[in-house]
Amino acid sequence: MIRFSEAARQIVERIRESLPEPLVMVIGSGCCEGPVPQLYPASGVPVKGVQVYEEDGLAVYFHEPFRPQPGFHYVIDLEKDVINDTFSLESRYDCQFVLRSSHMIER
């Protein structure tokens, strides 16, 4: 249902090297960003929503009111060289996570 692009996975690993604690990524929690994924230390963010991924100390949630839609495949990707004024951890590297989706067609 959800996966990371290679670029997004690499920046998460880079962040883990500088912050060795569990991380949480929340989709849909920003006041102005809509469903843009935001990455935080897990100890600092209360999460309400549906957990859609967990691996190696990283949990991903769809925050209320956003919900994963049945039949869709989601990819957390990365845009580089952007001005990112959020509190998300990747902002210090001049990049921003983005959520891409595609509808899965059954044949």
N, C-alpha and C positions, 0 to 999 in steps of 0.2 A: 504494500500500500504506500509506503514512504521510503525513500532512499536519499542518499547524499551524492551530489556530483563529486568528482575527484577534487576539484578546486575547493569546494565547501569542506570536504573531509580534511584537506591539508590545512586549512586555516583553523579548524577545530583542534587539530593536533598541535599546531603552533601555539594556540591559546592554552592548551593543557600543559605545555612545557613551562609556561610562565605562571600558571595558576593550577597547582596540583590538587584540586578538590572536585567533587562531582559538579557537573554543569546541568543546567536545564535550558531548553529552548522552548519558547512559547510562541505559538502562531496565533495572531489576532489579539494581542494584549496591548498594543500601542494605541495611544489616544488619537493619533493622526495618521498612522502608517497602515491601517487596515490589517490585512493578513501577512504583513512582513514578519518573517521569523526573527525573534530577538533572543540573544544568548546571554545568560547570566550565571553567576555562581548559584548553585542550588540552595545554599544556605540563606540567600537574601531575597528569595521570591516566593510568596505564597501563590500556589497555582490552583485554579478552579477550571476543570475541563476534562478532556478525554486524552489519556496517554496513548500515543500511537507508535512509539518507538522507545527502546531502551537498549543500550549497548555500551559497555566499557565506561561507565560513569557519566553517560549522557542520556538524559530523558527528554523526549519531545512531546509536547502537549498542544492540542488545539484548545485555546482558551474560549470560554463562553463569550459571546454567543456563536462563535465560529465552530463548525463541526465538519469532520471529514465526510465527504459525500460518497455514498455507495457507487461503485463502478468507476471511480477515478483513481488514477495513479499520481502520486505527488513526488516531486523532486525538490530537495532543498539545494539551491545553486548559489553562486556567488557572483556579484558584480564587482569588478575592481575599479580603482581610481575614481571613486565617487566621494562626494562630500556627505558624510554620514554624521548627523548631529543627534544620534540616539545614545542611550546608555548601554546598548548592546556591546558585548566585548570585542567584536570584530571591528568596531568603528576606529579603534586606535591603529588599525592597519589599512586605513583608507579603502575599505570595502564594505559591502553590505550583503547580507543573505537575502535571497529572493525565493519565493515559492512558485514553482511551476507545476502545472497540472495538465493531465490529458485524460480523456474519457476512454475507458477500456471497452472495446467492442467485442462481444462474444460471438464466436462463429461456430 
